Amino acid sequence: MGKYKVFLVDDHVILLDGLRSVLSNHEGYEVVGVACDGEEALDFLEKNEVDILITDYSLPKLDGLGLVRAVKKIKPDLKVIVLSMHNESHLVREILKEGVLSYILKNDSTNELILALDHVVKGKVYLSNEINTMLIESLKFQDETRLFSDREREILKLIANEYSSKQIAEKLFISERTVETHRRNMMKKAGTNTTIGLMKFGYENNLV
């Protein structure tokens, strides 16, 4: 039996190099390409045969969710693993609804990634322990989609104090793109597309 063809998508070259190195030492898998943004990835996937897509959630030009939705329309049987730093339950639930078989975190071990690969090639779902625990905990909330995570509330309070995305990123030791992703997700849950609307929602619901 030949090797499974794996395509990697992440906007951090160092991480891509690390993943390629890990998989090069595993005889069952072969990295056939990499991309640093969603549009580049979609273009490759449209033109090439791939068995497994491993993608980040936060990507330039076309995010991980948009990439999965687009590629599933042309290759519904493509097996997808999301490897992300985001552990918010609403994000995980949303992307799992698109037929993603595995969601693991970047702080998980490489063994976890291999376990995920070994599951998805058999058509089985694999979620890391932290993701499993988070999803179980989220069941305690009756209206989860209206709740903000601790990180989102932390960012919301900084927005209320007139911090820019860059300043928030520096204060919380995260990337500016991650801040923007949180901001978009909060706006979506608040049902608004403006910062003013987000702040109004925050004050009305005692989140600030």
C-alpha positions as CSV (number, residue, x, y, z in Angstrom):
1,M,0.0,0.0,0.0
2,G,1.3,3.5,-0.9
3,K,1.7,6.4,1.4
4,Y,-1.2,8.7,2.2
5,K,-0.7,12.1,0.5
6,V,-0.8,14.9,3.1
7,F,-1.1,18.7,2.4
8,L,-0.1,21.2,5.1
9,V,-1.5,24.7,5.5
10,D,-0.2,27.2,8.1
11,D,1.0,30.8,7.9
12,H,4.1,30.0,10.0
13,V,6.9,28.5,7.9
14,I,8.7,27.1,11.0
15,L,5.6,25.1,11.9
16,L,5.3,23.8,8.4
17,D,8.9,22.7,8.4
18,G,8.4,21.0,11.7
19,L,5.3,19.1,10.5
20,R,7.1,18.1,7.3
21,S,10.0,16.7,9.4
22,V,7.7,14.8,11.7
23,L,5.8,13.2,8.8
24,S,9.0,12.4,6.9
25,N,9.9,10.0,9.7
26,H,6.6,8.2,9.4
27,E,6.4,5.7,6.6
28,G,2.7,5.8,6.2
29,Y,2.5,9.5,5.1
30,E,4.0,11.7,2.5
31,V,3.8,15.5,2.4
32,V,3.0,16.5,-1.2
33,G,2.8,20.2,-0.7
34,V,2.4,23.2,1.7
35,A,0.7,26.6,1.6
36,C,0.8,29.7,3.8
37,D,-2.7,31.0,3.1
38,G,-6.1,29.7,2.3
39,E,-6.3,30.8,-1.3
40,E,-3.0,29.2,-2.2
41,A,-4.1,26.0,-0.5
42,L,-7.4,25.9,-2.3
43,D,-5.7,26.4,-5.7
44,F,-3.4,23.5,-5.0
45,L,-6.2,21.2,-3.7
46,E,-8.2,21.9,-6.9
47,K,-5.4,20.7,-9.1
48,N,-3.7,17.9,-7.1
49,E,-4.6,14.6,-5.5
50,V,-4.5,14.8,-1.8
51,D,-5.8,12.3,0.9
52,I,-5.4,14.4,4.0
53,L,-5.5,18.1,4.6
54,I,-4.0,19.5,7.8
55,T,-4.8,23.1,8.2
56,D,-4.7,25.9,10.8
57,Y,-8.0,27.8,11.6
58,S,-6.5,31.3,11.4
59,L,-5.1,31.9,7.9
60,P,-4.6,34.9,5.6
61,K,-6.9,35.6,2.7
62,L,-9.2,32.6,3.4
63,D,-9.5,31.2,6.9
64,G,-9.5,27.5,7.8
65,L,-13.3,27.3,8.0
66,G,-13.7,28.9,4.6
67,L,-11.1,26.7,3.1
68,V,-12.8,23.5,4.4
69,R,-16.2,24.6,3.1
70,A,-14.7,25.4,-0.3
71,V,-12.7,22.2,-0.7
72,K,-15.4,20.0,0.6
73,K,-17.6,21.1,-2.3
74,I,-15.1,19.8,-4.9
75,K,-13.6,17.0,-2.8
76,P,-16.2,15.8,-0.3
77,D,-14.1,12.7,0.6
78,L,-11.0,14.7,1.5
79,K,-10.1,13.9,5.1
80,V,-9.4,17.1,7.2
81,I,-7.5,17.7,10.4
82,V,-7.5,21.1,12.0
83,L,-4.4,21.9,13.9
84,S,-5.0,25.2,15.8
85,M,-4.3,27.2,18.8
86,H,-8.0,28.1,19.2
87,N,-9.9,26.0,21.8
88,E,-13.2,27.9,21.9
89,S,-16.1,25.5,21.8
90,H,-18.2,27.5,19.3
91,L,-15.3,27.5,16.8
92,V,-14.7,23.8,17.2
93,R,-18.4,22.9,16.9
94,E,-18.7,25.1,13.8
95,I,-15.8,23.5,11.9
96,L,-16.7,20.0,13.0
97,K,-20.1,20.5,11.3
98,E,-18.3,20.9,8.0
99,G,-17.1,17.3,8.1
100,V,-13.8,17.8,9.7
101,L,-12.7,14.5,11.3
102,S,-10.1,15.7,13.8
103,Y,-9.4,18.9,15.8
104,I,-6.2,19.0,17.8
105,L,-4.2,21.9,19.3
106,K,-0.7,23.2,18.5
107,N,0.4,22.6,22.0
108,D,-0.4,18.9,21.7
109,S,2.4,16.4,21.2
110,T,3.5,15.1,17.8
111,N,2.2,11.7,18.9
112,E,-1.2,13.2,19.1
113,L,-0.9,14.3,15.5
114,I,0.1,10.8,14.4
115,L,-2.9,9.4,16.4
116,A,-5.2,11.8,14.6
117,L,-3.8,10.8,11.2
118,D,-4.2,7.1,12.0
119,H,-7.8,7.7,12.9
120,V,-8.9,9.9,10.0
121,V,-7.5,7.6,7.4
122,K,-10.0,5.0,8.7
123,G,-12.8,7.6,8.6
124,K,-12.8,7.9,12.4
125,V,-13.2,11.1,14.4
126,Y,-10.2,12.1,16.7
127,L,-10.3,15.0,19.1
128,S,-7.4,15.8,21.5
129,N,-8.0,15.4,25.2
130,E,-8.2,19.1,25.8
131,I,-10.8,19.6,23.0
132,N,-12.9,16.7,24.3
133,T,-12.9,18.2,27.8
134,M,-13.8,21.6,26.5
135,L,-16.7,20.3,24.5
136,I,-18.0,18.4,27.5
137,E,-17.7,21.4,29.7
138,S,-19.6,23.5,27.2
139,L,-22.6,21.3,27.5
140,K,-23.2,22.9,30.9
141,F,-24.3,26.1,29.1
142,Q,-27.8,26.2,27.7
143,D,-27.0,29.1,25.3
144,E,-23.4,28.7,24.5
145,T,-23.5,30.8,21.3
146,R,-24.3,33.9,23.4
147,L,-21.4,33.4,25.8
148,F,-17.9,34.8,25.4
149,S,-14.9,32.8,26.5
150,D,-12.6,34.0,29.2
151,R,-10.1,35.1,26.5
152,E,-12.8,36.9,24.5
153,R,-14.0,38.8,27.7
154,E,-10.4,39.7,28.4
155,I,-10.0,41.2,24.9
156,L,-13.4,42.9,25.1
157,K,-12.4,44.7,28.2
158,L,-9.2,45.9,26.6
159,I,-11.2,47.1,23.6
160,A,-13.4,49.0,26.0
161,N,-10.3,50.6,27.3
162,E,-9.5,51.8,23.8
163,Y,-6.6,49.4,23.2
164,S,-5.8,48.7,19.5
165,S,-5.5,45.2,18.2
166,K,-1.7,45.6,18.1
167,Q,-1.6,46.8,21.8
168,I,-3.9,43.9,22.8
169,A,-1.7,41.4,21.0
170,E,1.4,42.8,22.8
171,K,-0.3,42.8,26.2
172,L,-1.6,39.2,25.9
173,F,1.4,37.8,24.1
174,I,-0.6,36.6,21.1
175,S,-0.6,37.6,17.4
176,E,-2.5,40.5,16.1
177,R,-4.3,38.2,13.7
178,T,-5.5,36.1,16.7
179,V,-6.9,39.3,18.3
180,E,-8.7,40.1,15.0
181,T,-10.1,36.5,14.9
182,H,-11.5,36.9,18.4
183,R,-12.9,40.2,17.6
184,R,-14.8,38.8,14.5
185,N,-16.1,35.9,16.6
186,M,-17.4,38.2,19.3
187,M,-19.1,40.3,16.7
188,K,-20.7,37.3,15.2
189,K,-22.0,36.1,18.6
190,A,-23.2,39.7,19.4
191,G,-25.0,39.9,16.1
192,T,-23.2,43.0,15.0
193,N,-20.5,44.1,12.5
194,T,-19.2,47.2,14.3
195,T,-17.1,47.8,17.4
196,I,-19.8,50.1,18.8
197,G,-22.4,47.3,18.5
198,L,-20.0,44.9,20.1
199,M,-19.4,47.2,23.1
200,K,-23.1,47.9,23.4
201,F,-23.7,44.1,23.6
202,G,-20.9,43.8,26.1
203,Y,-22.3,46.4,28.5
204,E,-25.9,45.1,28.1
205,N,-24.8,41.6,29.1
206,N,-22.4,42.6,31.8
207,L,-19.4,41.3,29.9
208,V,-17.3,44.4,30.4
